[in-house]
């Protein structure tokens, strides 16, 4: 009898320990945030893409939990990464983040006597500053693209990169069928990722390995913000990585189009920089070459992530480290006849999002929709830091613990004044205000968003439109959609 009582007590203790492990493993766990650029959710082998090679991200998937439906909210500019990163580092939804970004820019340029209460840097409200106040040593390397100096808000910041490596004229409108390709992803004469003599992704890994030598000498918890420029164009990788993707082994996207019929009205047309990378109309050959270079750059980045994870393991602090991997937005690469990310389709709004750490379920999936910027309050939650009232994104710890009580019912998407979207349940409503065009997709049965079903689902369209109007108020979106789409009222 005593043995049974002891066993029951042991089981009860173990259950309680596991239930609390997400937040109680350490008062201040280490945080490693790895951030890719332009990496779509569908570019990890372990998550369903059988053509791409991502062995280290695959291991990270097995090591933790994947949020399968993580989204970027949108952008106020063609440089979607700017908006994504300002939301990430301020905790604000897209249109309020724009105002914060404007305040930061005006203060830096001294063109305005902007009220300093709106300047996040001066108020110590940037993500890294909040982590620093919580007792963390903060480190940064790579792509920044935020309107303030990373060196001033991180304890250590190296190789602070601009939005993208320099593209060359030869890198556009290529390749053209039947003509020699004038550009090469591994010819270093084109600069870009090769500028400085060493591939930028490799420089990021070098920086992180060095940071871990510093960590060993310091007793404070760390917050590392590791931001790759990959897989943004120019998509350059060493030849051995490009050679891993023979064109005849790559599949054309199921939703390939020579050109998207609404591209001009949605401001993602022939003049947009991202769209000019490949010729119009799109060809199978051009899309496959761009896909080859995209996959090669991701696989090369994956190798650098492997070095980073090894450095973490060698540091002796892996058991108390939370790892977050995501990207700022996705990319089309020929889907719907588009090349860039300035659209409301899943391939461009949706990103990979992996979490690994003490107590996190291994090789687990969560389908609940989140925003990628939810990582910011999640880390503050882990750090036992105060989450400022202005932060609009949500900690993911409840979802990781199995509690979806406060999960979002709907996801909002926006691009300039030219596109709006809302996702709820199995459906997505996309609006092109400049064309007064509305589209409705069942993203469960039609994941490639190829069949507009609005004509036979008018009531559902109206329901989603009302939800979008509600989300406009939450996000500070002042675009008048009611006048443009009276049939949806």
N, C-alpha and C positions, 0 to 999 in steps of 0.2 A: 504493500500500500504506500509506504514511504517513497519507494522508487517511482510509483505512478505520480504521486504528488510532486516529486522533484522534476519529473519529465514535463508535467503540465506547466509548472512554474517556469521552467527553462524555455518551453515553447512560447509562453506568453511574453517573457522578457525579450526573446528574439523577435517576435512580431512587433512589439512596441519599438524596439531599436530600429528595425527596418523602416517602420512607418515614419520615424523621425529623421532617418539618415540623410535625406536630401538637404535639410536645413541645419542639422546638428553635427554633421561630420567634422566640421571645424567652424569656429566663429568667423574666421576670415580665410576661406579657401583661396588658393591661387586661381587666377582666371587667365586662360589663353584663348583669345579671340582671333580666329583666322578668317580673313575676308577676301573673297575672290571678286573679280570684276567681270560683268557680262556673262556669268555662268548660269545657263538655264538649268531648271530643276531636273531635266531629262539627261544630264550628261555625267551620270555616275553609274558604273557598271553594276554595282550591287543593288541599285534601285531600278534596274530594268533595261538599261541600254546595253545590249549585248555586243555592240560594235566598238565602244570606247573602252580604253584601258585605264583604270584608276585604282590600282591595287592598294594604295595607302588610304584613300578615302573609303574604299571597301572595308578595310580593317576598322576604320573609325565608325562606319555604319554598324559593324558587328559589336563594337566596343560600347555603343550607346543607343540613344533613341533618335529616330528621325521624324521630324514633322514633315509630312508629305505634301502639305498645302500651305507653304509660306509665301507671302506676297509682299511686293513693294507697292506702296499706295499710289505712286505716280510721280508727276514732275511738272514744274512750272517752266521748264526750259527743255530745249533739245538735248542738252547734256543731262540725261536722266540721273546719272550718278551723282551730280551735284545735289539735287533734291533729296535723293536717297540718303546721302551721307549727312546732310544737315538735319534731316529727321532723326537719324541714328544718334547724332551727337548732342541734340537738344531735347529729344524726347517729344517733340511737337509733331502734330499731324501736318500734312503737306502745306496747306495755305498759311498756317500760322508759322511753320518753319520758314517759309519764304520771307515773312516779315522779319524774323530773327536773322536770317541770312542777309537781308538788306541792311539791317542795323549794324551787323558786323562789318559789312563792306564799307558802309558810309563812315564808320568810325575809323577804319584803317586808312581810307583815302582822305579823310578830313574834309570831305566835301559837304558835310552836314554836321550840325550840332545836335545830333540825335541824342535823345534822352538816354542816359547811360543805364537806366533801369531796364531797358529793353536789350541791352548788350550782354549776352550770356557769358562771354569771356570775362568781362570786367566784374560781373557778379559771381564768378566762380561756379557757374552752373553747367559748364560743358561736362560731358560724360567722364572724361579723364580727370577733370578737377574734382568731381564728386567722389570718384574712387580714391583720389589722393587724400581727400579730407577724411576718408574712412580708414586711412592708415596704409594704403597700398603704394608700393613703388610702381610707377607707371612708365611703360616703354612703348615706343612707336617706331615702325618702319614701313615704308612703301607709299602707296597712293593715299593722299589726304583729300584734296578737293573740297575743303571747307574754308570759309572766309575768315580764317584766323591762322596764326602761325603755330603749327603743331609743337615746335620747339619751346614755345612759351607755356604750354599747358600739359606737357608730359615731362616727367623727370629726365628721361633720355629719349631723344628722337634723332633718327639717322636716315639718310637717303629719302628725304621727304620729296616724293614725286608729284608731278603735275597730273592732270586728268588722264593723259595718255602719252605713250612714247610718240615721238614725231613720225607722222606718216609722210610719205613722199608722193609726188605726182604719179609715179609709176605704180603706186599701190591702189589706184582707183581704176574703175571701169575695166576690171580684169577678172579672170582671163577671158579672152574672146575666142570663140570657137574658130578653129582653122588657122589661128595666128599664134606665133611664138609668144610665150608669156614673158613680159618685160621685167617682172618682179619675182624675187625668190624669198621664201621665208627664212632661209638659212644663210643668205649672202650678207655678210656683215657690212658691206658697203652702203646698204640702205639705212644704217643707223638704227633708230627705234630702240628696241629692247637691247640691242648690241652697243648702244652709245655708252662710252666709258670703258669698254673692253670686256665686260662680263655681263652675261644675260641678267636682266633686272630681277627675274624670279630667283636666280641663284644668289644675288646680292641680299635679297630678303632673308633667305635661309641662313646665309652667313651672319647677318645681323642678329638673328634670333639665337643662333648657337653661341655668339659672343655674349648676348644678354644673359644666357644661362650661367656663364662663368661669373658674371656679376651677381646673379641671384645667390650663388653659393656663398658669396662673401657677405651677404646681407640677410638679416633675420626677418625682414618685413615680408608680408605677402606681396605677390606681384600681380599686375594687370598688364598683359601684353596685347597690344592692338597691332596685329600683323596683317598688312593690307597689300595683296598682290595687285599689280596692274593687269596680269593675265586673268581672263582670256580676251581682253580688249584688243582691237586691232591697233597697230599692224600685228597680225598673228604670226609671230616669228618664234621658231623653235629650232634647236639643233637638228641636222639632217636625219640623224638616227631616229628621232621621234616622228618626223614627217613620214619617213619610210615605213613606219608601223601601220600606216593607213593607205594601202593601195586603193586607187579610185574605184577599181572594179569590185572591191569588197564593201563599199559604202552604199547604203540604201538612200534613195531619194526620199525626202520627207513625204509622208502620205498626203499632207495638205499643201504640197507644192503648187504654185501658180506662176505663170510667166510674169504677171503683174497684178497687184491688188486693185480692184476697180475703184475703191474709195480712197486710194493713197493720197491724192492731191487735196481732197476736201478734209482729210483728217490730219493734214500737215506732216505727212510722212512720205512725200512724193519724190520726184526725180531730182529736186534741188537739195534735199536733205543730205548732209555729209555722209551719214551712215549708209544711206541707200545708194550712194554713188560708188560704193566699193565694188559692186558687181554690175555688169552691163544690163541694160534694158533692151528687150524683155529678158527675163531670167532664162538661163538654159540649164539643162541637167548637168552639163560639164562644169559651168561656172559655180553652181551651187555645191557640187561635190568637191571641187578644189577648195572653196572657202570652208566647207565642213572638214576637209582633211587638215587644213591649217589650224582650224579651231580646236579640233580634237587633239592634235599634236601639242599645241600650247597648253591645253588642260592636262595632258599626260605628263608633260615636262614639269608643270606646276605641282602635280601630284607627287612627283619624285622629290621636290623640295619640301613638300609637306611631310613626306616620310622622314627627311632629315630633321625637321623640326620636332616631330613626335619622338624620334630617337633621342634628340637632345633633352627633351622633357624627361624621358625614361631614365637617361643617364644622370640627370640632376638629382635623382632621389626624391623628387617632390610630386611625381605623377599620381600617387595614390590620393593626394589631397588637391588635385587640380581639376577644375572644370574646363572642358574644351568646348568651344562653340565654333562651328564652321557654317558659313553662309556666303551669299553673294549680294551685291547691291541691286541687281535686277537680272533678267534673262536676256535672250537674244533670239532673233528669228532665223537667220541663216537659211533663207529660201522658203520658209514656211509662209503661206499666204502670199507669196510673191514679194515678201519683205526681207530685208537684211538686218535691220536695226532693232531697237528696243522701244521705239516711240509708238507703241500701240497697246491695246487692251487685251490682247490674246494671252492665253496661259503661258506660251513659250517665252513671253517677254515680261509679264508681271510676276511670274512664279520662279522661285529659287530653291536650291537645296538648303536644308537647315538640319544640322546634326548636333546633338548635345551628348557629351560623355562626361562622367564625373562620379564622385562618391554616391552610391545608392541609386544611380540612374539605371533603368532597365536596359539590359543589353540586347542588341539585335531586335529592337522593338520599333513599332511604327505607331504614330498618332496622326489620324486623318483630320483632326480639328483644324480649321483654318486660322492662321495667325498672320501677323505682320512680321517681317524680318527684324524690324526695329524693336520688337518686344524683347530682344536680347538685352537692350540697355537697362530697363528696370529690373530684368531678371538678375543681372549681375549686381545691381545695387541691393536687391533683396538678399542675395547670397552674402554680400559684404556687410550685412547688417547696417547699411547706410540709409539715411533718410532719403526717401524718394520724394523730390519736390512736388508741390501741388500742380505745377504746370505740366508735368509729364503725362502725356495722354496714352502712351502705349502701356501694355500690361505685363506684369511678371508671368513667366511661364511655369513657375514652380507648382502652382495648383494643378495644371494640366499634367505635368510630369509625375505628380503624386496620384493621378487618376481622378481628379476632381474637375469636371467640365461645367460646373454650375454657372460660372461667370463667362463662359466662352462667348465670343462674338457671334451674333446671329447672321451678320452680313459683312462683306468686304467691299470697300469703296476703291474705285480707281479713277484717275484723271490724268489728262495730258493737255497742258495749255488750256485754251478755250475750245479746243477742237475735238476732244474726246472725253466721254464719261462712261463709267461702267459700275455695275453693282452685281455681286455674286451672293446668292442666298439659296440654300438647299441645293438642288441639282442644276440650277439654272443661272445663266449670266445674261444680263441685259447690257448691250453696248450701244451708245449713242454717238452720232457724228453731228453735232449741232450745226456746223457750217453747211451740211447737206440735208439737214432735217431728216436724217436716216436713222432708224432704229433696227437693231438686230437682236434676236433672242436665240441662245444656244442651250441645249441640254448637255452640260459639261460632263455628266456621268455616262450617258450613252453615246455621246459624240465628243470624246475628249480632244479631238483635233479641230473642233469648232468649224465644221464644214457645212452644216445644215441649219439655216435660219428657219426657226419654227414659230416666229411671231405671228404670222398670218392666221394660224390655227390655235393660237394661245393668247388671244388679246387680253383676257382677264388676268392671266398671269403676268403679262407685260405691264399692265396697269399696276398690279400689286408691287412689282419690283420697282416701277417708277416712283411710287410713293415711298418705298424704302430708300431709294436714292435721294429723294428730296429731304428725308430725315437726316441722312448721312451728310448732305451738303451743309446743313446747319451745324452738325458736330465738327466738321472739318474747316468751317469758315469759308466755304465755297459760295461765292456771290454770283455765279453764272445763272442767268434766268433761263431755266429749261422749260418752264410752263408755257411760255409764249411760243417756243419753238416746237414743242411736242404736245399740242392741245388734245390730240387723239388718245394720248396715254393718261389723261386725267380722268 
